[in-house]
Amino acid sequence: MVVTNPAFVREGHVSLVAQDVRKPAPGNAATGAFQGYQETGRTDVAAAVLEPVVEVQYYGVVSPEAAAAAGANIYADRFGSMYVERGA
């Protein structure tokens, strides 16, 4: 995986985290602050940092072949936007 921010890379690897956006994580009892979504899986993959010359809106890029090797399902919506889901 090519990562655009070195903060995400630890010892040459990055974690791809799957979350179920239908299931919010338990909130902070003291503040009621939103804590994200429940994690459903995690896959560690080798990563290299490449800080782009131009600003990009992604944390990293992974090829369809690498995503498939990690067990992810890849599909495009009717507008051509790519989505990745954790495989079974």
Secondary structure, DSSP 8 states (H G I E B T S, - for coil): -EES-GGG-BTTEEEEEEEEEEEE----TTT-----EEEEEEEEEE-EE---SS--S-SEE--HHHHHHTTEEEEE-TT--EEEEE--
